[in-house]
Amino acid sequence: LKLICDDKSFVKEYILSDQVRRLKWMKIAHQNNNPLFDELRQYATSEIRQKLKDEINKHNIKDLKKEQVADRAKLQEMYNTDYRLLCEDIHIVPRSLEHYINANTNGIIIDFPWGPSDDDLQYILFTAVRILFISLVTTTKLFNVDITEVLTKIDQTLTLLASQFEDI
């Protein structure tokens, strides 16, 4: 959102990048016999895939990498900290599994915590507020809504609030 609002030319690049994603899914469907891909395999004939490849090549359409987009949006720090940390559970890295099991001193699993957890909740909620604030600042610029003074006060308040949390 930030890059789309900051760089109007990125909108087209972003939309066109979906063609690369579509082609990837078509390739996956043809490499996999799972019935879930039956309709996609039927649609994604070799002619359709070739036409899409040609379009990608003709327009030099690139796959957008999250890290590169964050860099271009000047959100590298947030990407390298918050995004990476909060995505570990989604991507199920070995360390993230520690949150879902309890083991004894011998390493034997003795329990699976099953309910919701409030671990790192302050960090998660504050990160969500920061992301909403970045989105607010970006969209006000896009629509030429001059509330810079108000946004500056909010930012100062958020910074003060963050300093009060030792975990953040």
N, C-alpha and C positions, 0 to 999 in steps of 0.2 A: 504494500500500500504506500509506504513512504517513497519508494523509488518511482512508482507510477505517478504519484503526485509531484515529486521533485523533477522528474525528467519525462516530459510528455512523449518523447520518442521511444521510451521504454515500453509504453502500452502495446505498440505493435509487436515489438520483439517478444514481449510476454505472451501475447495471444498466439503468435505464430509458433512459439516453442511447444505448444500443445501438439503440433504435428509430429514432433519427435517422440513425444510420449505415446501418441496413438500408434506410431509405427512399432515402438517397443512392445506394446501390448499385443499387436498383431503377430509379431515374431514369437512372443511367449505362447500365444494360443496355438501356433503351429508346431511348437516344440513340446506341447503338453497335450496328452490325450484326455484330460479331465473333461467330463461332460459340461462343466461350467463354461467351457470355452467353445462349445459346439456352435452356437450362433455366430460368435466372432470369427471362428474358422471358416464358416460358410460365407460370411460377408467378405472377409479379408483374403480374397483370391490373390493369386500371384500378380494379376493385372492391377488390382487395387493397391497392393503393396508397392509395386513398381511405380505406379503413378504418384503415390505419396513420397517415395524416395526421390523421384525426379523433382517434385515440388520443393522438397527440402533442399536438394542440391541447387536448384535454379535460384531460389531466394536466399541461399546460404543461411538457412534456419539452424540455430544452435540450441542444444539442450542447455537449459539454465541450471547452473549449480547453485545451491543455496548459499554457499560460502561466498561465491562471486557476487551474487545479488546483494548480500549483506554488506560486502565491501563497497560496492557501488552506492549503496544507500547510506554509507557512513555509519553502519551499525555493527562493525567488526567486533567491538568489545562485547556487545550484547550477544552476538552470535557465538563468540568464543567462550563465553561464560554461561549465561542463562540458557540459551538454546541447547548447547551441548549437554549441560548438566541435566536439564529437564527432559531431554530426549532419551537419556540412557535407559530409563524404564520402558519406554516404548520400543526401543530397539533390542531390548533384553540382553544387554551386555552382562557377562558373568557377575560383575560386582553388583549390578542392580538386583540380582536374585537374593542377595543377602537380606533385603528388606522383606522378603516373602517367606523366609524360613527362620526357624530358631534351632540351633544345634547345641549339643552339649560340648564339654571341653574336649571330647574325643572326636568331634566333628560329625557325630551321629545326629541326623535330623530328628528332633523330638516334637516339633510343633510347626504348624502353618498358620500364622496370624491371618485370619479370614476377613476381618471387618475393616471398615475404613480407618485410615490412619491420619493423625494430624501432624506427623513428622514433617518438618520443613514447611509447615503451612504458612508461617509468616513470610518466608522467602517466596513461596509460590504466589501468594496473594499480592505481595508488593511488586513482584515481577509483572503480574497481570496489570496492575495499576500503571506501572511504567510503560508498558506496551500500549495501553489505552491512551496515555498521555502523549506518547509519540504519534499515535494515529490522530489524535485531536489536533495537535500542532500542525501536522502535515496537511490534514484536510482543511483547516482554516486558511492555510496558505493557498491551497488549490482554489478555494472559493473566494479568495480575497477578503476574508473576514478579519479585520484588524482588531484583534483582542490580545495583542502582544503583552500589554501590561498585566492583564489578568492571568495569562499563561505563565508569565515570569513569576508572579506571586505563587501560583500553584506549584511551579517547579521548585521554588525556594522552600515551600512548605513540605513537599515530598522529600527534598534533600534533608531537611531537618528531621522529618519523621524517620527516614532511613537510618540516620545517625543514632536514633534512640533504640534501634533493634540491634543487639549484638550479633545475631545470627545472619544479618543481611549484609 
